[in-house]
Amino acid sequence: MEDYEIICLFWKRDEIAIKHTEVKYGGKLCHLSMKILNSREDTAECVNDTLLKTWNTIPPQKPTYFFAYIAKICRHICFGLLDWKNAQKRNAEIVELTSEMQSCIPDSLSNIDREVESKEIGRLLNIFLSGLAQEKRLIFMRRYWYTDSIHSISQRYGISESKVKTTLFRTRNELEIFLRKEGITLWTVKT
């Protein structure tokens, strides 16, 4: 079944939309969730929560890219669960990913400012990513969207780990420069 047909079923409030979504994208959502949580039970819970949240948000939402929409929901739920479970002890991989990006993504002070700024940063990230060469974009997305390890990215694209690290470093620097030019104020962490 095509994505637009599934979305139409959601809009009609036909519960079969959930089943079609699960059949078509359940495996991908499980894979994404498992990479973040590393727990089958938590993965199953997050995928179910993703399907429920999709049901609750379509309508009024009418996503253009259905899998991207549900993957974003799934990631948000997974990271929320991860934060809740690891409130005092931080997962080293997530902390590493966060520290890699913290120099080029700003921190907001108020919740309202954070929401407005998050939408603007999302829009700017889309512009930035669309301007990257395909290899750089894929490496960046594998690392920061799918949370793949450096080694995994190296294996996937048949390049050295050193090239992956260099590409990520340069792309983060380019992102920082791009955001500064767009008027996004940055913050730096003292180490």
C-alpha positions in Angstrom: 0.0 0.0 0.0 1.3 3.5 -0.9 2.0 6.0 1.8 -0.7 8.5 0.6 -3.3 5.6 0.8 -2.2 4.9 4.4 -2.4 8.6 5.3 -5.9 8.7 3.7 -6.9 5.8 6.0 -5.7 7.8 9.0 -7.7 10.8 7.8 -10.8 8.6 7.5 -10.0 7.4 11.1 -9.9 3.8 9.8 -7.9 1.7 12.3 -6.6 -0.5 9.5 -4.1 2.4 8.8 -2.2 1.4 11.9 -1.9 -2.2 10.7 -0.7 -1.1 7.2 1.8 1.3 8.9 3.1 -1.5 11.1 3.4 -4.0 8.2 5.2 -1.5 5.9 7.4 0.3 8.4 7.4 -1.7 11.6 10.7 -3.3 10.8 12.4 0.0 10.1 11.0 1.5 13.2 12.2 -1.4 15.3 15.7 -1.1 13.8 15.8 2.6 14.5 14.5 2.2 18.0 16.8 -0.8 18.8 19.9 1.3 17.7 18.9 3.9 20.3 17.6 1.8 23.1 19.4 -1.5 22.7 16.4 -3.3 24.4 13.8 -5.4 22.7 11.1 -4.7 25.3 11.7 -0.9 25.1 11.8 -1.1 21.3 8.4 -2.8 21.2 7.0 -0.2 23.6 8.4 2.7 21.6 7.1 1.3 18.2 3.6 0.9 19.7 3.8 4.4 21.2 4.9 5.6 17.7 1.8 4.0 16.1 -0.5 5.5 18.8 1.1 9.0 18.4 0.7 8.7 14.6 -3.0 7.9 15.1 -3.4 10.9 17.4 -1.6 13.4 15.1 -3.0 12.4 11.7 -5.3 14.4 11.3 -4.6 17.3 11.7 -1.1 16.6 10.3 -0.8 15.5 6.7 2.8 14.5 6.3 4.4 14.7 2.9 7.1 12.1 3.7 5.3 9.5 5.8 8.3 7.5 6.9 10.3 10.6 7.9 7.3 11.7 9.9 6.9 8.5 11.9 10.6 8.0 12.2 10.8 11.5 13.8 8.1 10.5 16.2 9.8 7.2 17.0 13.2 8.9 17.7 11.5 11.5 20.0 9.8 8.7 22.0 13.0 6.6 22.1 15.2 9.5 23.3 12.5 10.5 25.8 12.5 7.0 27.2 16.3 6.9 27.2 16.4 10.2 29.2 13.8 8.9 31.7 15.7 5.6 32.2 19.1 7.2 32.4 18.3 10.4 34.3 21.3 10.0 36.6 23.6 7.9 34.4 24.2 9.0 30.9 24.7 6.6 28.0 28.2 7.2 26.6 27.2 7.0 22.9 24.4 9.6 23.3 26.6 11.9 25.3 29.3 11.6 22.6 26.8 12.4 19.9 25.5 15.4 21.9 29.0 16.7 22.6 29.9 16.5 18.9 27.0 18.7 17.9 26.8 21.1 20.9 29.3 23.6 19.4 27.1 24.3 16.4 23.5 23.9 17.7 22.4 26.7 20.1 20.9 26.3 23.5 17.6 28.2 24.2 16.6 29.7 27.4 12.8 29.7 27.5 10.4 27.0 26.3 8.7 29.3 23.9 12.0 30.5 22.5 13.2 26.9 22.3 10.1 25.8 20.3 10.4 28.7 17.8 14.2 28.3 17.5 13.8 24.5 17.1 11.5 25.0 14.1 13.8 27.5 12.6 16.9 25.3 13.2 15.0 22.4 11.6 14.2 24.5 8.6 17.8 25.7 8.3 19.2 22.1 8.8 17.0 21.0 5.8 18.5 23.8 3.7 22.0 23.0 4.8 21.7 19.3 4.2 20.1 19.7 0.8 23.2 21.7 -0.2 25.7 19.0 0.8 27.2 16.5 -1.5 25.5 13.2 -1.3 28.3 11.4 0.5 28.6 14.1 3.2 24.9 14.2 3.7 24.6 10.4 4.0 27.5 10.2 6.5 26.0 13.1 8.5 22.5 11.6 8.6 23.8 8.1 9.5 25.7 9.6 12.5 23.2 12.1 13.8 19.8 10.8 12.7 20.3 7.0 12.8 23.0 7.2 15.6 25.3 4.9 13.7 28.8 4.4 15.0 31.8 5.7 13.1 32.8 2.1 12.5 29.4 1.2 11.2 29.4 4.2 8.8 32.9 3.2 7.6 31.7 -0.3 6.9 28.5 0.8 5.2 30.2 3.1 2.7 33.5 1.3 2.3 35.6 4.2 3.6 38.1 4.5 6.4 37.0 5.5 9.9 39.4 8.4 9.6 37.6 9.7 6.5 34.2 9.4 8.4 35.6 11.4 11.3 37.1 14.1 9.1 33.9 14.4 7.0 31.8 14.7 10.2 34.2 17.3 11.7 34.3 19.4 8.5 30.5 19.1 8.1 29.9 20.3 11.7 32.2 23.2 11.1 30.3 24.1 7.9 27.0 23.8 9.7 28.3 26.2 12.4 29.3 28.7 9.8 26.0 28.3 8.0 24.0 28.8 11.2 26.0 31.9 12.2 25.4 33.4 8.7 21.7 32.8 9.2 21.7 34.6 12.5 21.5 31.7 14.9 23.6 32.5 17.9 25.8 29.7 19.2 27.0 28.8 22.6 30.2 27.0 23.4 31.0 24.6 26.2 34.0 25.1 28.4 35.9 21.9 29.0 
